[in-house]
Amino acid sequence: MLWLLTIPLWESFVHNILGINNASEVIHLVMIMIGFYVVFTLNNVIDTYFYGIGRTDLMLY
């Protein structure tokens, strides 16, 4: 959750610290990837829960 609060600082970090000239494009791609990462994470948590309670028939592969 804390890293969500740092999103406004990412562009300056990518440009100044990492030295990438097209920082806005990189940040745009990162924002797109965050959505897929969140979905992937929630899927893994739910799969782990079902596996833990022994209900592997409810898992979506």
Buried (B, 14 or more C-beta within 10 A) or exposed (E): EEEEEEEEEBBEEBBEEEEBEEBEEBBEEBEEEEEEEEEEEEEEEEBEEBEEEEEEEEEEE
